[in-house]
């Protein structure tokens, strides 16, 4: 009987994993040309919103893995490293949301979250909550669009966190992060 | 009667002569004084560069050039940095500014006016650490961000402007922060933000108000209410765009008698006198 439950449990887990639909990438042929990170951040900071292709390019820049590539190839690369969820639908010219940015930063910085994230794995909602708790992102909900200045600031904190393990007190209201 | 008339006439002549002399004095004095206090532009030298940093010289359009150790930076120059970057600028008055990663800043003024070294820096986004030296005479140092102007009367601070708005952390001396009619003196060991919140309230904010300010929309009165009484309407949150954040940038030109705008930096940088120390 016990064995039956075990087999059923494994089957259910496999089914759940298999049911997760693979995401679609629209505008995958958009080219992400290599650029200087100072110029990239200056260009993005002046924008009212950040496109998903720019957001992906910025993450690659932060990880120092930038090369001549397309949006689809960059997404595939990041999905392979679990920085992007393979179930996401992405569109090159659509504005990135706080939830997606939080997920990418959470994964890129290899953060360890609270109970919910530990049990169920990272999700946009709980990665955002985790980053807000740590003072890495401003208040808001996962479907909010990200402004250029916000994107630059979040990536700056993530870069500092990756390099030094902390974030300076003038870039985060939490008096130095963790 | 004629004596009175003569007296009046001679009085008028004396008055005219005196006013003429004063006018002469008035026209000659500023020229002399102007010559004595004629501003002398100074340069800042790049002491250290690590990572991707670029410099835009005034009047060169959009021609950004890579920043190198030993480069001399004039007034109206702009610096931008990328990831994993650190730039150290040495100013002629022995002051030092460390520009951190993902930052854009400009030097609006760096000159000697009489005995005073006047420095005006604009911070568009990112963060800097400033060590102000008075070893070579009095210094009049101020930093403008899109929301506030900081004038140093002490010697060292970290300043950042990001999506959280302005954050200032002082590690030495006093810094006077101006935002419109509002002023706050921040001493060593203290921090403040774009609302010029006192350090003690910032500590309370981190503990009491986090749950109520989900959307970052609390005004000063609502914040005080949350700090002192807690709960109430705060428990369901306040809608709004925040105050003192990048959503409500206020041109600092409104609050400063004279401002300068560096092409490409797009923030107003106050050039009026603070009290030099």
Interface residues (C-beta under 8 A of the other chain):
Chain A: X36 X37 X38 X39 X40 X41 X42 X45 X61 X62 X64 X137 X138 X139 X140 X147 X149 X150 X152 X153 X154 X155 X156 X157 X159 X160 X163 X168 X169 X170 X171 X172 X173 X174 X175
Chain B: X52 X53 X54 X64 X80 X81 X82 X83 X84 X85 X100 X101 X102 X104 X124 X125 X126 X127 X158 X159 X160 X162 X163 X164 X167 X168 X169 X191 X193 X202 X206 X213 X214 X215 X216 X245 X246
